[in-house]
Amino acid sequence: MHTLDEAGTSRLTAFFATIGALLKTPSRRESFATYAMGLLSDGERKSVEPIAARACGDVSSVDAEHQRLLHFISNSPWDDHEIRGFSAQYGIAAMTMREKVEAWIIDDTGFLKQGKHSVGVQRQYTGSAGKVTNCQIGTSLTIATRNEQLPIDFELYLPVSWTEDPSRCRKAGVPDDVIFKTKPELALDMIRRALEAGVPPGVVLGDTAYGASSNFRLGVRQLGLHYSLGVDPKTTVFEIGDVVNRGGAAISVRDLAKKLKGKKKFRRCTWRRGTKQDLSARFAIRRVFPCREQSRDIDDRESVWLIIEWREGEDEPANYFFSSMPKSTKKKELIRLTMQRWRTERAYEDMKGELGLDHFEGRGFRGWHHHVTVVLCCYAFVVSERVRHFPPSAGRTMHGTSDLLAA
């Protein structure tokens, strides 16, 4: 970690002190500080053993330090949600000094693993590797302003192969009350917690893994939030307008896109100015009724925006989205907000590359969540420092951790 100036050091000390008070015991306070500084350091590997080794000036005390940190991360019964709640408030307070919260981004990322004993591991698809591989999957909630993003919560996805194997779960320390939940169900849990904690609301963004669930879309609306979520090309709709009407013949969004292309309904829109090139594509936007909403009668369904993104030179649209944002929303703003979903990829890159998000080598349920909690705390501090040193008004671009803490 680059050296902080005096004011930055004072802020870091106060940040750790508040977390230490929540952790309650001197041993936990000391262990949290040691572990967090290990994650913020320039060390290549950020798991318990190398952090302990770097923290010790005396080689003979490395083993004792390793055992202390291992107990703190793997076994100590401190409250992850309480610590995450504080770090979220800290980071969001800094982010919203100049900008309001615009979006809540739901996404998931893979933690590549060897073997079959790490909690939640199995062969499954992860976008992190772009293939089916042996990994854990973590679902996250990220809060975003126009220029910043802050992951505030994570849930470990436990496949049926785990939840239906009590012996396997017991060995990994999975609590008895943990049951199988889909990724959209885990996402709704995090959204509820954030609302209860008073996190400023935003439009919920996510890919087709979440948008394909009508229950997730309904759940978001019942919680009082709007969404813009990816949907599958085979999704069927009734269009409100000049193609089909509700109650008439349903049409897939893929077929609708082809009809609209033939009628030259796509218009180019640039949704983000980049340092190397602008991000743009052609879009068509229509009001539609989703056809298959098992949880609601057709007369009770909400009409939504259908947003279709078609890139130059492609034979098919790249993405389709349903958005519940108000009818009065300007189309350019609708596109700009919807396309913010991909910003989580940069946050994952920072947390994995700079803070060791995927470096945890333990196998247990509690240890995975504790490690992720400390990473989220570190990232919240990093984001708050970035906002102070590179405010939006300075016209800055995104920076990695190494740039953030150079004061």
Backbone hydrogen bonds, N-H to C=O, Kabsch-Sander energy under -0.5 kcal/mol:
donor,donor_aa,acceptor,acceptor_aa,energy
9,T,5,D,-2.7
10,S,6,E,-2.0
11,R,7,A,-2.1
12,L,8,G,-2.5
13,T,9,T,-2.4
14,A,10,S,-2.2
15,F,11,R,-2.5
16,F,12,L,-2.6
17,A,13,T,-2.2
18,T,14,A,-2.1
19,I,15,F,-1.9
20,G,16,F,-2.8
21,A,17,A,-2.0
22,L,18,T,-1.6
23,L,19,I,-1.9
24,K,20,G,-1.2
25,T,23,L,-1.5
29,R,25,T,-2.4
30,E,26,P,-2.6
31,S,27,S,-2.4
32,F,28,R,-2.9
33,A,29,R,-2.1
34,T,30,E,-2.3
35,Y,31,S,-2.7
36,A,32,F,-3.0
37,M,33,A,-2.5
38,G,34,T,-1.7
39,L,35,Y,-1.9
40,L,36,A,-2.1
41,S,37,M,-0.8
51,I,47,S,-1.9
52,A,48,V,-2.5
53,A,49,E,-2.2
54,R,50,P,-2.2
55,A,51,I,-1.6
56,C,52,A,-0.9
56,C,53,A,-0.6
59,V,57,G,-0.6
61,S,58,D,-1.7
62,V,59,V,-1.4
65,E,61,S,-2.2
66,H,62,V,-2.7
67,Q,63,D,-2.4
68,R,64,A,-2.0
69,L,65,E,-2.5
70,L,66,H,-2.5
71,H,67,Q,-2.1
72,F,68,R,-2.1
73,I,69,L,-2.4
74,S,70,L,-2.8
75,N,71,H,-2.2
76,S,71,H,-2.4
78,W,76,S,-1.4
80,D,78,W,-0.7
83,I,79,D,-1.7
84,R,80,D,-2.9
85,G,81,H,-2.3
86,F,82,E,-1.7
87,S,83,I,-2.3
88,A,84,R,-2.5
89,Q,85,G,-2.0
90,Y,86,F,-2.4
91,G,87,S,-2.6
92,I,88,A,-2.9
93,A,89,Q,-2.1
94,A,90,Y,-1.4
95,M,91,G,-2.4
96,T,92,I,-2.5
97,M,94,A,-1.2
98,R,95,M,-0.7
99,E,95,M,-0.9
102,E,144,A,-3.0
103,A,144,A,-2.1
104,W,203,V,-2.5
105,I,103,A,-0.5
105,I,142,T,-3.3
106,I,104,W,-0.6
106,I,205,L,-3.3
107,D,140,S,-1.6
109,T,138,G,-2.3
111,F,136,Q,-2.5
112,L,110,G,-0.5
113,K,134,N,-2.1
119,V,363,R,-2.3
121,V,118,S,-2.2
122,Q,135,C,-1.7
124,Q,122,Q,-0.7
124,Q,133,T,-2.6
126,T,131,K,-1.7
129,A,126,T,-0.9
130,G,126,T,-1.8
131,K,126,T,-1.2
133,T,124,Q,-2.3
135,C,122,Q,-2.3
135,C,133,T,-0.7
136,Q,111,F,-2.1
137,I,157,Y,-0.5
138,G,109,T,-2.6
139,T,155,E,-2.9
140,S,107,D,-3.3
141,L,153,D,-2.1
142,T,105,I,-2.4
143,I,150,L,-2.7
144,A,103,A,-2.9
145,T,148,E,-2.0
150,L,143,I,-2.7
152,I,141,L,-2.9
153,D,141,L,-1.2
155,E,139,T,-2.5
157,Y,137,I,-2.8
157,Y,155,E,-0.5
158,L,156,L,-0.5
162,W,159,P,-1.8
163,T,159,P,-2.2
164,E,160,V,-2.2
165,D,162,W,-2.1
169,C,165,D,-2.2
170,R,166,P,-2.6
171,K,167,S,-2.0
172,A,168,R,-1.2
173,G,170,R,-1.2
174,V,169,C,-2.6
178,V,175,P,-1.6
179,I,177,D,-0.5
186,L,182,T,-2.3
187,A,183,K,-2.4
188,L,184,P,-2.2
189,D,185,E,-1.8
190,M,186,L,-1.9
191,I,187,A,-2.4
192,R,188,L,-2.5
193,R,189,D,-2.1
194,A,190,M,-2.3
195,L,191,I,-2.3
196,E,192,R,-2.6
197,A,193,R,-1.8
198,G,195,L,-1.4
199,V,194,A,-2.5
203,V,102,E,-2.5
204,V,226,H,-3.1
205,L,104,W,-2.7
206,G,228,S,-1.0
210,Y,207,D,-1.8
211,G,207,D,-2.5
212,A,208,T,-2.0
213,S,210,Y,-1.3
214,S,212,A,-0.8
217,R,213,S,-2.2
218,L,214,S,-2.6
219,G,215,N,-2.5
220,V,216,F,-2.4
221,R,217,R,-1.9
222,Q,218,L,-2.7
223,L,219,G,-1.2
224,G,221,R,-1.8
225,L,220,V,-2.1
228,S,204,V,-2.6
229,L,322,F,-2.7
230,G,206,G,-2.4
231,V,320,Y,-2.2
235,T,232,D,-2.0
237,V,251,I,-2.5
238,F,289,F,-2.5
239,E,237,V,-0.5
240,I,287,R,-2.7
241,G,239,E,-0.9
248,G,245,N,-2.4
251,I,237,V,-2.0
253,V,235,T,-2.5
254,R,233,P,-1.9
256,L,252,S,-2.5
257,A,253,V,-2.1
258,K,254,R,-1.7
259,K,255,D,-2.0
260,L,256,L,-2.6
261,K,257,A,-2.3
262,G,258,K,-1.9
263,K,259,K,-1.3
264,K,261,K,-1.7
265,K,260,L,-2.4
267,R,283,F,-2.7
269,C,281,A,-2.8
271,W,269,C,-0.6
271,W,279,L,-2.0
272,R,279,L,-1.2
274,G,272,R,-0.5
279,L,272,R,-3.0
280,S,278,D,-0.6
281,A,269,C,-1.6
282,R,310,W,-1.8
283,F,267,R,-2.8
284,A,308,I,-1.7
286,R,306,L,-2.1
288,V,304,V,-2.9
289,F,238,F,-2.8
291,C,236,T,-2.3
293,E,291,C,-1.0
296,R,293,E,-2.2
300,D,297,D,-1.5
301,R,297,D,-0.6
301,R,298,I,-0.9
304,V,288,V,-2.8
305,W,323,S,-3.3
306,L,286,R,-3.6
307,I,305,W,-0.6
307,I,321,F,-2.4
308,I,284,A,-2.6
309,E,319,N,-2.7
310,W,282,R,-3.3
310,W,308,I,-0.6
314,E,311,R,-1.7
318,A,309,E,-2.1
319,N,309,E,-1.3
321,F,307,I,-2.1
322,F,229,L,-2.6
323,S,305,W,-2.3
324,S,227,Y,-2.4
325,M,227,Y,-0.5
329,T,326,P,-1.9
334,L,330,K,-2.4
335,I,331,K,-2.3
336,R,332,K,-2.5
337,L,333,E,-2.5
338,T,334,L,-2.0
339,M,335,I,-2.3
340,Q,337,L,-1.5
341,R,338,T,-1.2
342,W,339,M,-0.7
343,R,340,Q,-2.0
344,T,341,R,-1.5
345,E,342,W,-1.4
346,R,343,R,-0.8
347,A,343,R,-1.2
348,Y,344,T,-2.6
349,E,345,E,-2.2
350,D,346,R,-2.5
351,M,347,A,-2.7
352,K,348,Y,-2.6
353,G,349,E,-2.9
354,E,350,D,-2.6
355,L,350,D,-0.9
356,G,352,K,-0.7
357,L,351,M,-2.6
359,H,356,G,-2.0
365,F,172,A,-3.0
368,W,364,G,-2.0
369,H,365,F,-1.8
370,H,366,R,-2.7
371,H,367,G,-2.7
372,V,368,W,-2.2
373,T,369,H,-2.2
374,V,370,H,-2.2
375,V,371,H,-2.1
376,L,372,V,-2.7
377,C,373,T,-2.2
378,C,374,V,-2.4
379,Y,375,V,-2.6
380,A,376,L,-2.2
381,F,377,C,-2.0
382,V,378,C,-2.4
383,V,379,Y,-2.9
384,S,380,A,-2.0
385,E,381,F,-2.2
386,R,382,V,-2.5
387,V,383,V,-2.5
388,R,384,S,-1.5
389,H,385,E,-2.3
390,F,386,R,-2.9
394,A,391,P,-2.1
395,G,392,P,-2.1
396,R,391,P,-0.6
403,D,400,G,-0.9
404,L,400,G,-1.3
405,L,401,T,-1.5
406,A,403,D,-0.8
407,A,3,T,-1.1
407,A,405,L,-0.9
